[in-house]
Amino acid sequence: MSRNMIAVKTQCQESSSNLLAVKTQCQESSSNLLAVKTQRQESSSNLLAVKTQRQEICLLLKHSVKEICLLLKHNVKKSVCC
Protein backbone atom coordinates (compact mmCIF):
# COMPACT_ATOMS: atom_id res chain seq x y z
CA MET A 1 0.00 0.00 0.00
CA SER A 2 2.79 2.33 0.91
CA ARG A 3 4.61 1.68 -2.40
CA ASN A 4 1.44 2.49 -4.30
CA MET A 5 1.09 5.76 -2.39
CA ILE A 6 4.73 6.66 -3.17
CA ALA A 7 4.15 5.78 -6.82
CA VAL A 8 1.00 7.94 -6.92
CA LYS A 9 2.80 10.79 -5.16
CA THR A 10 5.73 10.54 -7.61
CA GLN A 11 3.31 10.45 -10.53
CA CYS A 12 1.54 13.54 -9.18
CA GLN A 13 4.84 15.37 -8.87
CA GLU A 14 5.76 14.42 -12.44
CA SER A 15 2.34 15.61 -13.64
CA SER A 16 2.85 18.82 -11.76
CA SER A 17 6.26 19.23 -13.41
CA ASN A 18 4.68 18.59 -16.81
CA LEU A 19 2.03 21.19 -16.10
CA LEU A 20 4.75 23.64 -15.14
CA ALA A 21 6.61 22.84 -18.35
CA VAL A 22 3.41 23.32 -20.37
CA LYS A 23 2.69 26.59 -18.56
CA THR A 24 6.24 27.80 -19.24
CA GLN A 25 5.92 26.78 -22.88
CA CYS A 26 2.63 28.68 -23.16
CA GLN A 27 4.23 31.77 -21.66
CA GLU A 28 7.11 31.50 -24.14
CA SER A 29 4.61 31.10 -26.98
CA SER A 30 2.67 34.15 -25.88
CA SER A 31 5.94 36.10 -25.67
CA ASN A 32 6.73 34.99 -29.22
CA LEU A 33 3.26 36.04 -30.36
CA LEU A 34 3.79 39.42 -28.73
CA ALA A 35 7.13 39.76 -30.51
CA VAL A 36 5.52 38.82 -33.83
CA LYS A 37 2.67 41.28 -33.22
CA THR A 38 5.17 44.03 -32.39
CA GLN A 39 7.18 43.17 -35.49
CA ARG A 40 4.02 43.35 -37.63
CA GLN A 41 3.18 46.75 -36.16
CA GLU A 42 6.70 47.96 -36.92
CA SER A 43 6.41 46.57 -40.45
CA SER A 44 3.08 48.31 -40.99
CA SER A 45 4.61 51.54 -39.66
CA ASN A 46 7.49 51.10 -42.10
CA LEU A 47 5.03 50.50 -44.93
CA LEU A 48 3.16 53.64 -43.95
CA ALA A 49 6.44 55.60 -43.93
CA VAL A 50 7.35 54.25 -47.38
CA LYS A 51 3.87 55.10 -48.72
CA THR A 52 4.12 58.63 -47.31
CA GLN A 53 7.60 59.01 -48.77
CA ARG A 54 6.34 57.86 -52.21
CA GLN A 55 3.48 60.35 -52.06
CA GLU A 56 5.92 63.16 -51.22
CA ILE A 57 8.21 62.14 -54.10
CA CYS A 58 5.24 62.02 -56.49
CA LEU A 59 4.13 65.48 -55.39
CA LEU A 60 7.65 66.83 -55.87
CA LEU A 61 7.89 65.24 -59.31
CA LYS A 62 4.49 66.65 -60.36
CA HIS A 63 5.49 70.08 -59.12
CA SER A 64 8.83 69.91 -60.95
CA VAL A 65 7.17 68.77 -64.19
CA LYS A 66 4.70 71.66 -63.98
CA GLU A 67 7.54 74.12 -63.48
CA ILE A 68 9.48 72.65 -66.41
CA CYS A 69 6.38 72.83 -68.63
CA LEU A 70 5.77 76.44 -67.66
CA LEU A 71 9.41 77.32 -68.39
CA LEU A 72 9.24 75.54 -71.75
CA LYS A 73 6.01 77.31 -72.69
CA HIS A 74 7.51 80.64 -71.66
CA ASN A 75 10.67 79.99 -73.71
CA VAL A 76 8.66 78.84 -76.72
CA LYS A 77 6.54 82.00 -76.61
CA LYS A 78 9.68 84.15 -76.46
CA SER A 79 11.32 82.44 -79.41
CA VAL A 80 8.13 82.49 -81.50
CA CYS A 81 7.47 86.13 -80.75
CA CYS A 82 10.98 87.16 -81.68
N, CA, C and O atoms as a Tinker XYZ file with bonds, in Angstrom:
   328  protein
     1  N      0.826000   -1.186000    0.000000    73     2
     2  CA     0.000000    0.000000    0.000000    64     1     3
     3  C      0.875000    1.256000    0.000000    63     2     4     5
     4  O      0.607000    2.234000   -0.698000    81     3
     5  N      1.897000    1.187000    0.786000    73     3     6
     6  CA     2.787000    2.334000    0.907000    64     5     7
     7  C      3.537000    2.590000   -0.418000    63     6     8     9
     8  O      3.744000    3.742000   -0.800000    81     7
     9  N      3.937000    1.524000   -1.107000    73     7    10
    10  CA     4.611000    1.684000   -2.404000    64     9    11
    11  C      3.680000    2.337000   -3.420000    63    10    12    13
    12  O      4.083000    3.193000   -4.207000    81    11
    13  N      2.415000    1.901000   -3.376000    73    11    14
    14  CA     1.443000    2.494000   -4.299000    64    13    15
    15  C      1.268000    3.985000   -4.036000    63    14    16    17
    16  O      1.156000    4.780000   -4.969000    81    15
    17  N      1.245000    4.356000   -2.755000    73    15    18
    18  CA     1.090000    5.756000   -2.394000    64    17    19
    19  C      2.298000    6.562000   -2.870000    63    18    20    21
    20  O      2.146000    7.674000   -3.376000    81    19
    21  N      3.514000    5.992000   -2.703000    73    19    22
    22  CA     4.734000    6.661000   -3.168000    64    21    23
    23  C      4.693000    6.807000   -4.684000    63    22    24    25
    24  O      5.060000    7.847000   -5.230000    81    23
    25  N      4.238000    5.741000   -5.359000    73    23    26
    26  CA     4.154000    5.775000   -6.820000    64    25    27
    27  C      3.169000    6.849000   -7.265000    63    26    28    29
    28  O      3.441000    7.590000   -8.210000    81    27
    29  N      2.018000    6.935000   -6.583000    73    27    30
    30  CA     1.004000    7.941000   -6.923000    64    29    31
    31  C      1.562000    9.332000   -6.664000    63    30    32    33
    32  O      1.400000   10.244000   -7.475000    81    31
    33  N      2.229000    9.480000   -5.509000    73    31    34
    34  CA     2.796000   10.786000   -5.165000    64    33    35
    35  C      3.844000   11.206000   -6.204000    63    34    36    37
    36  O      3.866000   12.356000   -6.641000    81    35
    37  N      4.711000   10.262000   -6.594000    73    35    38
    38  CA     5.728000   10.541000   -7.607000    64    37    39
    39  C      5.072000   10.922000   -8.927000    63    38    40    41
    40  O      5.501000   11.860000   -9.598000    81    39
    41  N      4.026000   10.181000   -9.292000    73    39    42
    42  CA     3.312000   10.451000  -10.533000    64    41    43
    43  C      2.682000   11.850000  -10.487000    63    42    44    45
    44  O      2.701000   12.581000  -11.478000    81    43
    45  N      2.129000   12.208000   -9.333000    73    43    46
    46  CA     1.535000   13.542000   -9.178000    64    45    47
    47  C      2.602000   14.621000   -9.330000    63    46    48    49
    48  O      2.363000   15.646000   -9.968000    81    47
    49  N      3.762000   14.397000   -8.752000    73    47    50
    50  CA     4.844000   15.370000   -8.869000    64    49    51
    51  C      5.289000   15.509000  -10.321000    63    50    52    53
    52  O      5.542000   16.616000  -10.796000    81    51
    53  N      5.384000   14.380000  -11.021000    73    51    54
    54  CA     5.757000   14.421000  -12.436000    64    53    55
    55  C      4.702000   15.171000  -13.239000    63    54    56    57
    56  O      5.034000   15.976000  -14.109000    81    55
    57  N      3.431000   14.907000  -12.947000    73    55    58
    58  CA     2.337000   15.606000  -13.639000    64    57    59
    59  C      2.431000   17.104000  -13.378000    63    58    60    61
    60  O      2.249000   17.929000  -14.273000    81    59
    61  N      2.721000   17.421000  -12.129000    73    59    62
    62  CA     2.847000   18.822000  -11.756000    64    61    63
    63  C      4.020000   19.472000  -12.510000    63    62    64    65
    64  O      3.925000   20.618000  -12.951000    81    63
    65  N      5.117000   18.729000  -12.651000    73    63    66
    66  CA     6.259000   19.235000  -13.405000    64    65    67
    67  C      5.897000   19.425000  -14.878000    63    66    68    69
    68  O      6.301000   20.404000  -15.506000    81    67
    69  N      5.137000   18.483000  -15.416000    73    67    70
    70  CA     4.684000   18.587000  -16.806000    64    69    71
    71  C      3.791000   19.800000  -17.002000    63    70    72    73
    72  O      3.890000   20.515000  -18.000000    81    71
    73  N      2.907000   20.017000  -16.016000    73    71    74
    74  CA     2.029000   21.191000  -16.100000    64    73    75
    75  C      2.856000   22.470000  -16.075000    63    74    76    77
    76  O      2.578000   23.420000  -16.807000    81    75
    77  N      3.876000   22.479000  -15.223000    73    75    78
    78  CA     4.747000   23.637000  -15.138000    64    77    79
    79  C      5.471000   23.854000  -16.477000    63    78    80    81
    80  O      5.609000   24.981000  -16.953000    81    79
    81  N      5.924000   22.749000  -17.062000    73    79    82
    82  CA     6.607000   22.837000  -18.354000    64    81    83
    83  C      5.656000   23.359000  -19.429000    63    82    84    85
    84  O      6.031000   24.191000  -20.255000    81    83
    85  N      4.419000   22.860000  -19.404000    73    83    86
    86  CA     3.414000   23.323000  -20.375000    64    85    87
    87  C      3.122000   24.793000  -20.159000    63    86    88    89
    88  O      3.035000   25.561000  -21.117000    81    87
    89  N      2.969000   25.195000  -18.885000    73    87    90
    90  CA     2.686000   26.594000  -18.564000    64    89    91
    91  C      3.838000   27.485000  -19.052000    63    90    92    93
    92  O      3.610000   28.541000  -19.642000    81    91
    93  N      5.068000   27.045000  -18.798000    73    91    94
    94  CA     6.242000   27.802000  -19.238000    64    93    95
    95  C      6.261000   27.914000  -20.760000    63    94    96    97
    96  O      6.546000   28.973000  -21.320000    81    95
    97  N      5.946000   26.786000  -21.418000    73    95    98
    98  CA     5.920000   26.776000  -22.880000    64    97    99
    99  C      4.849000   27.736000  -23.406000    63    98   100   101
   100  O      5.073000   28.445000  -24.388000    81    99
   101  N      3.693000   27.755000  -22.751000    73    99   102
   102  CA     2.626000   28.677000  -23.155000    64   101   103
   103  C      3.073000   30.120000  -22.994000    63   102   104   105
   104  O      2.813000   30.959000  -23.857000    81   103
   105  N      3.746000   30.406000  -21.887000    73   103   106
   106  CA     4.228000   31.765000  -21.662000    64   105   107
   107  C      5.233000   32.159000  -22.730000    63   106   108   109
   108  O      5.202000   33.283000  -23.231000    81   107
   109  N      6.132000   31.234000  -23.085000    73   107   110
   110  CA     7.107000   31.503000  -24.138000    64   109   111
   111  C      6.398000   31.744000  -25.465000    63   110   112   113
   112  O      6.767000   32.644000  -26.220000    81   111
   113  N      5.370000   30.927000  -25.745000    73   111   114
   114  CA     4.612000   31.096000  -26.985000    64   113   115
   115  C      3.936000   32.452000  -27.019000    63   114   116   117
   116  O      3.944000   33.129000  -28.047000    81   115
   117  N      3.347000   32.854000  -25.894000    73   115   118
   118  CA     2.665000   34.150000  -25.880000    64   117   119
   119  C      3.689000   35.279000  -26.028000    63   118   120   121
   120  O      3.386000   36.307000  -26.632000    81   119
   121  N      4.890000   35.099000  -25.486000    73   119   122
   122  CA     5.937000   36.104000  -25.674000    64   121   123
   123  C      6.328000   36.190000  -27.149000    63   122   124   125
   124  O      6.545000   37.275000  -27.688000    81   123
   125  N      6.415000   35.015000  -27.792000    73   123   126
   126  CA     6.732000   34.988000  -29.217000    64   125   127
   127  C      5.646000   35.663000  -30.036000    63   126   128   129
   128  O      5.929000   36.391000  -30.987000    81   127
   129  N      4.383000   35.408000  -29.650000    73   127   130
   130  CA     3.263000   36.041000  -30.355000    64   129   131
   131  C      3.326000   37.549000  -30.195000    63   130   132   133
   132  O      3.070000   38.299000  -31.136000    81   131
   133  N      3.671000   37.983000  -28.984000    73   131   134
   134  CA     3.790000   39.417000  -28.731000    64   133   135
   135  C      4.902000   40.010000  -29.587000    63   134   136   137
   136  O      4.753000   41.095000  -30.149000    81   135
   137  N      6.018000   39.290000  -29.682000    73   135   138
   138  CA     7.132000   39.760000  -30.507000    64   137   139
   139  C      6.725000   39.841000  -31.976000    63   138   140   141
   140  O      7.064000   40.798000  -32.673000    81   139
   141  N      5.993000   38.822000  -32.439000    73   139   142
   142  CA     5.523000   38.820000  -33.830000    64   141   143
   143  C      4.563000   39.975000  -34.060000    63   142   144   145
   144  O      4.640000   40.662000  -35.079000    81   143
   145  N      3.651000   40.190000  -33.105000    73   143   146
   146  CA     2.674000   41.278000  -33.224000    64   145   147
   147  C      3.408000   42.626000  -33.289000    63   146   148   149
   148  O      3.083000   43.480000  -34.114000    81   147
   149  N      4.395000   42.800000  -32.411000    73   147   150
   150  CA     5.172000   44.033000  -32.393000    64   149   151
   151  C      5.899000   44.223000  -33.722000    63   150   152   153
   152  O      5.951000   45.322000  -34.274000    81   151
   153  N      6.464000   43.109000  -34.224000    73   151   154
   154  CA     7.180000   43.166000  -35.491000    64   153   155
   155  C      6.225000   43.555000  -36.624000    63   154   156   157
   156  O      6.584000   44.343000  -37.499000    81   155
   157  N      5.017000   43.003000  -36.603000    73   155   158
   158  CA     4.019000   43.348000  -37.626000    64   157   159
   159  C      3.666000   44.819000  -37.552000    63   158   160   161
   160  O      3.530000   45.485000  -38.578000    81   159
   161  N      3.515000   45.333000  -36.320000    73   159   162
   162  CA     3.176000   46.747000  -36.156000    64   161   163
   163  C      4.306000   47.615000  -36.702000    63   162   164   165
   164  O      4.063000   48.618000  -37.374000    81   163
   165  N      5.561000   47.212000  -36.400000    73   163   166
   166  CA     6.699000   47.961000  -36.923000    64   165   167
   167  C      6.723000   47.911000  -38.444000    63   166   168   169
   168  O      6.993000   48.914000  -39.106000    81   167
   169  N      6.433000   46.715000  -38.999000    73   167   170
   170  CA     6.406000   46.569000  -40.451000    64   169   171
   171  C      5.334000   47.454000  -41.059000    63   170   172   173
   172  O      5.568000   48.106000  -42.077000    81   171
   173  N      4.152000   47.483000  -40.438000    73   171   174
   174  CA     3.076000   48.305000  -40.993000    64   173   175
   175  C      3.441000   49.784000  -40.861000    63   174   176   177
   176  O      3.080000   50.585000  -41.722000    81   175
   177  N      4.150000   50.152000  -39.794000    73   175   178
   178  CA     4.606000   51.539000  -39.657000    64   177   179
   179  C      5.613000   51.869000  -40.749000    63   178   180   181
   180  O      5.595000   52.960000  -41.320000    81   179
   181  N      6.507000   50.897000  -41.036000    73   179   182
   182  CA     7.488000   51.102000  -42.103000    64   181   183
   183  C      6.800000   51.238000  -43.449000    63   182   184   185
   184  O      7.186000   52.071000  -44.269000    81   183
   185  N      5.776000   50.415000  -43.678000    73   183   186
   186  CA     5.030000   50.500000  -44.934000    64   185   187
   187  C      4.355000   51.852000  -45.063000    63   186   188   189
   188  O      4.324000   52.443000  -46.142000    81   187
   189  N      3.813000   52.337000  -43.948000    73   187   190
   190  CA     3.163000   53.642000  -43.949000    64   189   191
   191  C      4.186000   54.737000  -44.262000    63   190   192   193
   192  O      3.898000   55.666000  -45.016000    81   191
   193  N      5.381000   54.618000  -43.677000    73   191   194
   194  CA     6.439000   55.599000  -43.927000    64   193   195
   195  C      6.854000   55.576000  -45.397000    63   194   196   197
   196  O      7.066000   56.626000  -46.005000    81   195
   197  N      6.967000   54.377000  -45.963000    73   195   198
   198  CA     7.347000   54.248000  -47.379000    64   197   199
   199  C      6.264000   54.854000  -48.266000    63   198   200   201
   200  O      6.565000   55.564000  -49.226000    81   199
   201  N      4.996000   54.570000  -47.938000    73   199   202
   202  CA     3.873000   55.098000  -48.719000    64   201   203
   203  C      3.876000   56.626000  -48.670000    63   202   204   205
   204  O      3.696000   57.287000  -49.693000    81   203
   205  N      4.081000   57.180000  -47.479000    73   203   206
   206  CA     4.120000   58.632000  -47.314000    64   205   207
   207  C      5.270000   59.221000  -48.110000    63   206   208   209
   208  O      5.129000   60.257000  -48.760000    81   207
   209  N      6.423000   58.537000  -48.051000    73   207   210
   210  CA     7.600000   59.008000  -48.774000    64   209   211
   211  C      7.340000   58.998000  -50.290000    63   210   212   213
   212  O      7.733000   59.927000  -50.995000    81   211
   213  N      6.678000   57.944000  -50.782000    73   211   214
   214  CA     6.342000   57.859000  -52.211000    64   213   215
   215  C      5.414000   58.991000  -52.616000    63   214   216   217
   216  O      5.584000   59.599000  -53.672000    81   215
   217  N      4.423000   59.272000  -51.762000    73   215   218
   218  CA     3.482000   60.347000  -52.064000    64   217   219
   219  C      4.212000   61.687000  -52.145000    63   218   220   221
   220  O      3.937000   62.500000  -53.028000    81   219
   221  N      5.150000   61.912000  -51.212000    73   219   222
   222  CA     5.922000   63.155000  -51.223000    64   221   223
   223  C      6.758000   63.261000  -52.493000    63   222   224   225
   224  O      6.835000   64.327000  -53.105000    81   223
   225  N      7.388000   62.147000  -52.889000    73   223   226
   226  CA     8.215000   62.136000  -54.100000    64   225   227
   227  C      7.343000   62.428000  -55.327000    63   226   228   229
   228  O      7.727000   63.199000  -56.206000    81   227
   229  N      6.158000   61.794000  -55.371000    73   227   230
   230  CA     5.240000   62.025000  -56.491000    64   229   231
   231  C      4.830000   63.487000  -56.563000    63   230   232   233
   232  O      4.796000   64.078000  -57.643000    81   231
   233  N      4.516000   64.069000  -55.407000    73   231   234
   234  CA     4.135000   65.482000  -55.392000    64   233   235
   235  C      5.276000   66.367000  -55.880000    63   234   236   237
   236  O      5.064000   67.307000  -56.646000    81   235
   237  N      6.489000   66.056000  -55.427000    73   235   238
   238  CA     7.655000   66.829000  -55.867000    64   237   239
   239  C      7.868000   66.698000  -57.370000    63   238   240   241
   240  O      8.161000   67.681000  -58.051000    81   239
   241  N      7.722000   65.483000  -57.880000    73   239   242
   242  CA     7.887000   65.244000  -59.310000    64   241   243
   243  C      6.832000   66.006000  -60.114000    63   242   244   245
   244  O      7.149000   66.650000  -61.114000    81   243
   245  N      5.570000   65.927000  -59.667000    73   243   246
   246  CA     4.491000   66.646000  -60.362000    64   245   247
   247  C      4.774000   68.143000  -60.380000    63   246   248   249
   248  O      4.617000   68.811000  -61.401000    81   247
   249  N      5.193000   68.651000  -59.232000    73   247   250
   250  CA     5.486000   70.079000  -59.116000    64   249   251
   251  C      6.638000   70.463000  -60.056000    63   250   252   253
   252  O      6.572000   71.487000  -60.736000    81   251
   253  N      7.680000   69.645000  -60.088000    73   251   254
   254  CA     8.829000   69.912000  -60.953000    64   253   255
   255  C      8.437000   69.865000  -62.420000    63   254   256   257
   256  O      8.877000   70.704000  -63.207000    81   255
   257  N      7.617000   68.896000  -62.795000    73   255   258
   258  CA     7.172000   68.772000  -64.186000    64   257   259
   259  C      6.366000   69.996000  -64.593000    63   258   260   261
   260  O      6.530000   70.518000  -65.695000    81   259
   261  N      5.488000   70.455000  -63.694000    73   259   262
   262  CA     4.696000   71.655000  -63.984000    64   261   263
   263  C      5.609000   72.853000  -64.203000    63   262   264   265
   264  O      5.412000   73.631000  -65.137000    81   263
   265  N      6.610000   72.999000  -63.339000    73   263   266
   266  CA     7.543000   74.120000  -63.478000    64   265   267
   267  C      8.296000   74.048000  -64.803000    63   266   268   269
   268  O      8.471000   75.056000  -65.488000    81   267
   269  N      8.739000   72.841000  -65.155000    73   267   270
   270  CA     9.477000   72.647000  -66.413000    64   269   271
   271  C      8.575000   72.999000  -67.600000    63   270   272   273
   272  O      9.000000   73.677000  -68.535000    81   271
   273  N      7.332000   72.531000  -67.550000    73   271   274
   274  CA     6.378000   72.828000  -68.634000    64   273   275
   275  C      6.149000   74.327000  -68.759000    63   274   276   277
   276  O      6.128000   74.871000  -69.863000    81   275
   277  N      5.978000   74.986000  -67.627000    73   275   278
   278  CA     5.770000   76.442000  -67.655000    64   277   279
   279  C      6.983000   77.158000  -68.250000    63   278   280   281
   280  O      6.836000   78.084000  -69.047000    81   279
   281  N      8.184000   76.720000  -67.854000    73   279   282
   282  CA     9.407000   77.321000  -68.390000    64   281   283
   283  C      9.513000   77.079000  -69.893000    63   282   284   285
   284  O      9.881000   77.977000  -70.650000    81   283
   285  N      9.191000   75.869000  -70.314000    73   283   286
   286  CA     9.245000   75.545000  -71.747000    64   285   287
   287  C      8.249000   76.390000  -72.530000    63   286   288   289
   288  O      8.586000   76.934000  -73.581000    81   287
   289  N      7.025000   76.502000  -72.025000    73   287   290
   290  CA     6.008000   77.313000  -72.686000    64   289   291
   291  C      6.469000   78.759000  -72.786000    63   290   292   293
   292  O      6.311000   79.407000  -73.821000    81   291
   293  N      7.039000   79.251000  -71.700000    73   291   294
   294  CA     7.512000   80.641000  -71.661000    64   293   295
   295  C      8.625000   80.841000  -72.700000    63   294   296   297
   296  O      8.631000   81.832000  -73.431000    81   295
   297  N      9.561000   79.895000  -72.754000    73   295   298
   298  CA    10.668000   79.986000  -73.707000    64   297   299
   299  C     10.175000   79.868000  -75.152000    63   298   300   301
   300  O     10.674000   80.560000  -76.039000    81   299
   301  N      9.218000   79.010000  -75.378000    73   299   302
   302  CA     8.665000   78.842000  -76.723000    64   301   303
   303  C      7.983000   80.131000  -77.162000    63   302   304   305
   304  O      8.152000   80.559000  -78.303000    81   303
   305  N      7.230000   80.744000  -76.288000    73   303   306
   306  CA     6.543000   81.997000  -76.614000    64   305   307
   307  C      7.555000   83.072000  -76.976000    63   306   308   309
   308  O      7.357000   83.825000  -77.930000    81   307
   309  N      8.640000   83.141000  -76.213000    73   307   310
   310  CA     9.676000   84.146000  -76.463000    64   309   311
   311  C     10.299000   83.926000  -77.843000    63   310   312   313
   312  O     10.459000   84.873000  -78.613000    81   311
   313  N     10.641000   82.710000  -78.143000    73   311   314
   314  CA    11.324000   82.436000  -79.406000    64   313   315
   315  C     10.384000   82.627000  -80.598000    63   314   316   317
   316  O     10.819000   83.050000  -81.670000    81   315
   317  N      9.100000   82.316000  -80.415000    73   315   318
   318  CA     8.135000   82.493000  -81.498000    64   317   319
   319  C      7.875000   83.976000  -81.717000    63   318   320   321
   320  O      7.797000   84.440000  -82.854000    81   319
   321  N      7.746000   84.702000  -80.641000    73   319   322
   322  CA     7.470000   86.135000  -80.746000    64   321   323
   323  C      8.617000   86.879000  -81.429000    63   322   324   325
   324  O      8.397000   87.795000  -82.221000    81   323
   325  N      9.808000   86.477000  -81.116000    73   323   326
   326  CA    10.977000   87.164000  -81.685000    64   325   327
   327  C     11.188000   86.694000  -83.118000    63   326   328
   328  O     12.119000   87.146000  -83.785000    81   327
